Amino acid sequence: MVDDYSHYKARFDSYNYQKLGNLKILTAVIKLLPEHLQTIQSHAESTYPEECCGLILGYVTEGVKTAVEVIPTANAWSSEADNFAENNTTHSTNRRYAIAPLVMLQVQKSARDRSLNIISIYHSHPNYPAVPSECDRSYAWTGYSYIIVSVQNGVAGEINSWTLDDNHQFQAETILALESGNSDYIKVSTNLN
């Protein structure tokens, strides 16, 4: 059975535009529900001092990514580190993350069966800002949002999202979440480049 996600689309019916003179320009946006943010933050706190990681399923409409489900995954860095080009013998799950390829494949197949896609990959930065590292940039794929949550001394804090541009550099992406009790969005992050 294919799920009908029209109730999510109704909750995410506005877009984030910026005015530039007489033009309205759609900015990079990912929309999440408060429970999605809570899932990410709780996952990050529960794995501290190691990095957490996971996938976000949803859809893209007119360039705006809308989350439907957050799927926490295990940090498979310990078993996957040899698949990365750099010398990773000195790094652990405290400073690196990987999602097992089989998990990525299973989640993608499940998403397609539900007319969804993987739209975002998230992970935490223990005792480090929610800003991508060079390793994050090197191994990132275009088309996805990369949400990073900073966890300071076991408490989740700053959360930001990033996307790759045509030069394989991270650019800021605004996270919007529905405000509790109404249909208005609040800006959760505005990144600095």
ABEGO torsion letter per residue (X at the ends): XBBBAAAAAAABABBBBBBBEABBBBBBBBBBBAAAAAAAAAAAAAAOABBBBBBBBEBBBGGBBBBABBBBBBBAAAAAAAABABBAAABBAAABBBBBAAAAAAAAAAAAAAGBBBABBBBBBBGBBBBBBAAAAAABBBGBBBBBBBBBGGBBBBBBBBBBBAAGBBBBBBBBBBBBGBABBBBABBBBX
